[in-house]
Amino acid sequence: MMKKHRKDKRGMSEKENIVPNEELEKEAADSTEVTEPIEAKIKQCNSEVDENDVKISQLEKELSETKDKYLRTVAEYDNYRKRTTKEKIEAYGDATAKAITEILSVIDNFERALQTETTDETFKNGIQMIFNQYNDILKKLGVEEVEALNKPFDPSMHNAINQVEDENFEENTVCQVFQKGYKINDKVIRYAMVTVANP
């Protein structure tokens, strides 16, 4: 009587289920072949990640250098702008001072003319009006008279051309002004010519 082979769940007999050793070895070899390419791919991916890290590091360094250059350029431009603005202001101040210095002698002459005795009041009033116009122009340009009379002598604003002993004045005091001095802001454009008492 023939033995019946038991069927498994798939309807295969135990005999049919048995896999020969050769097939198992072949499957093992196939799985090794599959594993090797995966490991190679992992190594390749790791290598690419390392390369990307290097590239990112290089790009970050380049970005930092570019940012530094940009900030330096901005700072240099700002310094250049400030310097040129200052130079323009100084050039304007120098030109203004030079022009004003040229007309100060005319103003001095008008002032002397006003101190001269005259019987023609109309003429004197005309001279006074012109003198006042000149003074208004000086004020508009920011020109101020240097204070001198009865003030302590200041060599940065006064030019002493004479010295006297006079008990009516304190020590080192301006007692007489020969020629008025003028300044624009803190810059003296003409020193006051003075006599100093009790130096």
ZIDAGI-V175033 format. One record per residue. N is the residue number from 1. PSI is psi in whole degrees, 0 to 359 (* if undefined). NEAR is the number of other C-alpha atoms within 8 Angstrom. D_CENTER is the distance of its C-alpha to the mean C-alpha in Angstrom with 1 decimal. Layout:
N_PSI_NEAR_D_CENTER / N_PSI_NEAR_D_CENTER
This chain:
1_134_2_111.1 / 2_139_3_107.5 / 3_138_4_104.6 / 4_135_4_102.1 / 5_137_7_98.6 / 6_143_6_96.4 / 7_141_9_93.7 / 8_189_8_90.2 / 9_330_5_88.1 / 10_0_5_87.2 / 11_16_6_90.8 / 12_147_9_90.8 / 13_162_10_93.3 / 14_324_10_92.5 / 15_319_6_93.7 / 16_333_7_91.3 / 17_338_7_88.4 / 18_126_6_88.8 / 19_130_7_86.2 / 20_156_6_87.3 / 21_323_6_85.4 / 22_318_6_84.4 / 23_322_8_82.5 / 24_317_9_80.7 / 25_320_8_79.7 / 26_318_8_78.5 / 27_320_8_76.4 / 28_318_8_74.9 / 29_318_8_74.0 / 30_319_8_72.4 / 31_326_8_70.3 / 32_318_8_69.2 / 33_324_8_68.3 / 34_320_8_66.2 / 35_318_8_64.5 / 36_313_8_63.5 / 37_327_8_61.5 / 38_315_8_59.7 / 39_321_8_58.8 / 40_319_8_57.6 / 41_321_8_55.5 / 42_315_8_54.0 / 43_317_8_53.2 / 44_315_8_51.6 / 45_316_8_49.6 / 46_320_8_48.5 / 47_317_8_47.5 / 48_320_8_45.5 / 49_316_8_43.8 / 50_316_8_42.9 / 51_317_8_41.6 / 52_320_8_39.5 / 53_318_8_38.1 / 54_315_8_37.2 / 55_317_8_35.6 / 56_317_8_33.6 / 57_316_8_32.4 / 58_316_8_31.4 / 59_320_8_29.6 / 60_321_8_27.7 / 61_314_8_26.7 / 62_318_8_25.6 / 63_316_8_23.7 / 64_316_8_21.9 / 65_317_8_21.1 / 66_318_8_20.0 / 67_318_8_17.7 / 68_316_8_16.2 / 69_318_8_15.8 / 70_313_8_14.3 / 71_321_8_11.6 / 72_318_8_11.0 / 73_316_8_11.0 / 74_316_8_8.5 / 75_317_8_6.0 / 76_319_8_7.5 / 77_319_8_7.4 / 78_317_8_3.9 / 79_318_8_4.3 / 80_316_8_7.6 / 81_315_8_7.3 / 82_318_8_6.1 / 83_315_8_8.7 / 84_324_8_11.2 / 85_316_8_11.1 / 86_317_8_11.8 / 87_321_8_14.4 / 88_317_8_16.0 / 89_317_8_16.4 / 90_319_8_17.8 / 91_318_8_20.0 / 92_316_8_21.2 / 93_318_8_22.0 / 94_317_8_23.8 / 95_318_8_25.8 / 96_314_8_26.7 / 97_318_10_27.8 / 98_317_9_29.9 / 99_318_8_31.6 / 100_320_9_32.3 / 101_324_10_33.7 / 102_327_8_36.1 / 103_353_8_37.5 / 104_324_8_37.8 / 105_327_8_41.1 / 106_317_8_42.4 / 107_319_10_41.6 / 108_317_9_43.3 / 109_321_8_46.4 / 110_321_12_46.5 / 111_319_9_46.4 / 112_320_8_49.3 / 113_324_8_51.2 / 114_333_10_51.0 / 115_348_6_52.5 / 116_138_6_55.4 / 117_136_5_58.6 / 118_149_6_59.8 / 119_346_4_62.5 / 120_95_6_60.7 / 121_328_7_58.7 / 122_315_6_57.5 / 123_315_7_56.0 / 124_320_10_54.3 / 125_322_8_52.9 / 126_316_8_51.5 / 127_318_11_49.8 / 128_319_10_48.4 / 129_316_8_47.0 / 130_317_9_45.2 / 131_317_11_43.9 / 132_321_8_42.6 / 133_316_8_40.9 / 134_316_9_39.0 / 135_322_8_37.9 / 136_320_8_36.7 / 137_316_8_34.6 / 138_318_11_33.1 / 139_318_9_32.2 / 140_328_7_30.6 / 141_1_6_28.4 / 142_20_8_27.4 / 143_133_11_29.8 / 144_150_10_31.7 / 145_139_8_34.7 / 146_124_11_34.4 / 147_132_6_36.8 / 148_304_12_39.4 / 149_129_8_43.0 / 150_16_8_44.1 / 151_153_8_40.7 / 152_141_8_40.2 / 153_129_10_39.5 / 154_106_6_35.8 / 155_343_7_35.3 / 156_348_4_31.7 / 157_343_10_33.1 / 158_146_13_36.8 / 159_106_9_38.8 / 160_121_10_42.2 / 161_356_7_45.0 / 162_154_7_47.8 / 163_140_10_48.9 / 164_158_9_51.8 / 165_120_7_53.6 / 166_117_7_54.0 / 167_349_6_55.0 / 168_347_4_53.9 / 169_154_10_50.2 / 170_173_8_48.4 / 171_137_7_47.2 / 172_45_10_44.5 / 173_143_14_44.3 / 174_122_15_43.8 / 175_346_11_47.3 / 176_142_8_47.0 / 177_120_12_44.4 / 178_323_8_45.4 / 179_131_8_42.3 / 180_148_10_39.5 / 181_157_15_36.0 / 182_152_13_32.9 / 183_154_13_29.2 / 184_117_11_26.2 / 185_244_7_24.2 / 186_3_5_24.3 / 187_120_6_24.9 / 188_125_10_28.6 / 189_342_11_29.8 / 190_127_8_33.4 / 191_145_12_35.0 / 192_130_15_37.9 / 193_119_13_41.2 / 194_165_16_43.2 / 195_135_14_46.2 / 196_129_15_45.6 / 197_139_15_48.4 / 198_58_13_49.5 / 199_*_9_46.8
